[in-house]
């Protein structure tokens, strides 16, 4: 059994199905990009994986020792979130909340984990800075460090490069790839098909026709060629 298993999944809301009979499996160390048009069900799938929404049918299960509270999540940022008045250290440390249990305070181990992840992402020098004063790229690194405080197994990323300039976008993609090569499973929603096939090893394309397979299989499929050759673009 993989770390994440989706079986006969139907997703939607208010009685309207967006995706029907979806089946796929994510194994340890995979890098899966979820792509497709607006309204195809990408964010709905991610919310369902996170147990924020129930499927209309089918099930999502975790295996290979992954626990539901061991998933790191980096959501799309809103304007309000970008203006959050807390220090970088406080934001990163908040990723350890799932580990608190009945403890009222963060432990020495929690603080060590936060410090290690800030070092890992090259933001230790920003620890005392106010989060809202940072650039977009710096804020994304902070949120990624926060997500890593929750997990050493699986990261769920929803458009992690949205709104970033091209150079910072490349840096973020390369950072995510580095984390994946260190053994962290990555599941990422992306509108950038070209970058998706460059970095990911598996593709899930939602839409009128659903594709799931390796990146090479996707590039050689009719659907993949149609999008990659510029005939259509993922919205």
DAFEN-V466452 format. One line per field, one symbol per residue. phi: phi as a letter, one per 20 degrees, with the letter a starting at -180 (. if undefined). Layout:
phi: ???
This chain:
phi: .ffccdcleddrblmdeecclecacdegnfcdddcqfgneofffffffgemebeffanbdcdblnfdfeddecdefedgfffdfecfggffffffegfefmefecfeffffffffffffgdmcgfegeffgfeefgfffffffffffffebcdbddcdlfdfnefgffgfgfgffffffffeoefcccebeefgfgffdedccddergdeccrffffffeegffffffenfbcff
